[in-house]
Amino acid sequence: MGALLWLTIPVLAAIAATLYAGWAARNNRKNVGDVEELAGYTRFREAMERARTDTDAAA
């Protein structure tokens, strides 16, 4: 009987871990979409290009 009790502890821990992993992995934020993400990356890349040309012109 004692062995069965000790077996329930890891089983309950595994169930709790599974439930927590499912809860933590759910998607909380709204999907932004690839179009907005790519537009943001394009703006970033253009800003980096401007910064590099400004630095090159100053040198």
Secondary structure as GFF3:
##gff-version 3
##sequence-region A 1 59
A	DSSP	alpha_helix	2	24	.	.	.	ID=ss1
A	DSSP	alpha_helix	34	58	.	.	.	ID=ss2
###
